Amino acid sequence: MRHAPLPPDALDDIDRRIINALQDGFPLTPRPFADAGAELGLAEDDLIARIARLRDIGAITRFGPFFDAAAMGGDFCLCAMAVPAERFEAVAEAVNARREVAHNYERDHRLNMWFVLAVEKPDDIARIAKEIEAETGIAVLTFPKLAEFYIGFRVSA
Amino acid sequence: MRIDETDRRLIAETQAGLPLVPEPYAEIGRRLGIAEAAVRERLAALQARGIVRRIAIAPNHYALGMVANGMSVWDVADDAVARLGPEVGALPFVSHCYLRPRALPDWPYNLFAMVHGESRAEVEEKRGEIARLLGAACRGSDILYSTRILKKTGMRLAKNGR
């Protein structure tokens, strides 16, 4: 996944309008690209081709439905580990291999690996954290959400 | 899980993204053996229940120039955090803001606020704004910059059963 900025000329004004507009939502209609395109002044096939390109160059990470595990009866949990530098790549591989790991970031701290578990049954958080501890020999700290004060940030492209 | 088997298959089929074809819901319906209208009705129902948060594009912060992404963390007095947390969350540059348990003695921080900017200097300035807002209720803070994305797939269900 891309971690560096795109060259300044990678996106034109139309690309930026697409990113800005489609962060908020996409129609649930039989021809959604035609309908979303009409709002943007773009033909259906042009919008499809541009979204495909934005995905291919890494300007967007995903396009589709975003799910809330908690609303499904499951749970999310932020977890952190202090991984010795010489083992970092191998531990990252072991952690990422688990389907339940939705995101994983390297951060500049003694606790240098931060990942999110997304599970279908709340009990699975503790079970998977313990399995990762057993597999790696490194403690997994769990930071479950006690309250959420805001989610709704938009990136202006 | 409070969804039926068809919803589960629908989620599994779309969790990597919508097909980029003129009739994406019809295409999903063909893969699942259900009608196009049923796909849209089920997605709308899942959205009404909050299981689908939205159907949208997820921009890549880094690709778009927001290369400094810091998880700011704060040790805020327990009797003040319920009042101050929403104020931090309301700041325009904070993308996520959560109350989480401390992990003493290693980790004294209970308020987490993600701050994004085009440089670390910009993020540090924003971090200063949070510090001023929290004032004396804050007993310590740190910021953890991401240096690498190791994985970013979003939630994935098993395709079959639990």
Interface residues (C-beta under 8 A of the other chain):
Chain A: M1 R2 H3 A4 P5 L6 I18 I19 L22 Q23 D24 G25 F26 L28 T29 P30 R31 P32 F33 A34 E44 D45 I48 I51 A52 L54 R55 I57 G58 A59 I60 T61 R62 F63 G64 P65 F66 F67 D68 A69 A71 M72 G73 G74 F76 L78 A80 A92 V95 N96 R99 E100 V101 A102 H103 N104 Y105 E106 R107 D108 H109 L111 M113 W114 F115 A118 E120 K121 L141 F143 P144 K145 L146 A147 E148 F149 Y150 I151 F153 V155 A157
Chain B: M1 R2 I3 I11 T14 Q15 A16 G17 L18 L20 V21 P22 E23 P24 Y25 A26 E36 R40 L43 A44 L46 Q47 R49 G50 I51 V52 R53 R54 I55 A56 I57 A58 P59 N60 H61 Y62 A63 L64 G65 M66 V67 M71 A82 G85 P86 V88 G89 A90 V94 S95 H96 C97 Y98 L99 R100 P101 A103 D106 W107 F112 M114 H116 D142 L144 Y145 S146 T147 R148 I149 L150 K151 K152 T153 G154 M155 R156 L157 A158 R162
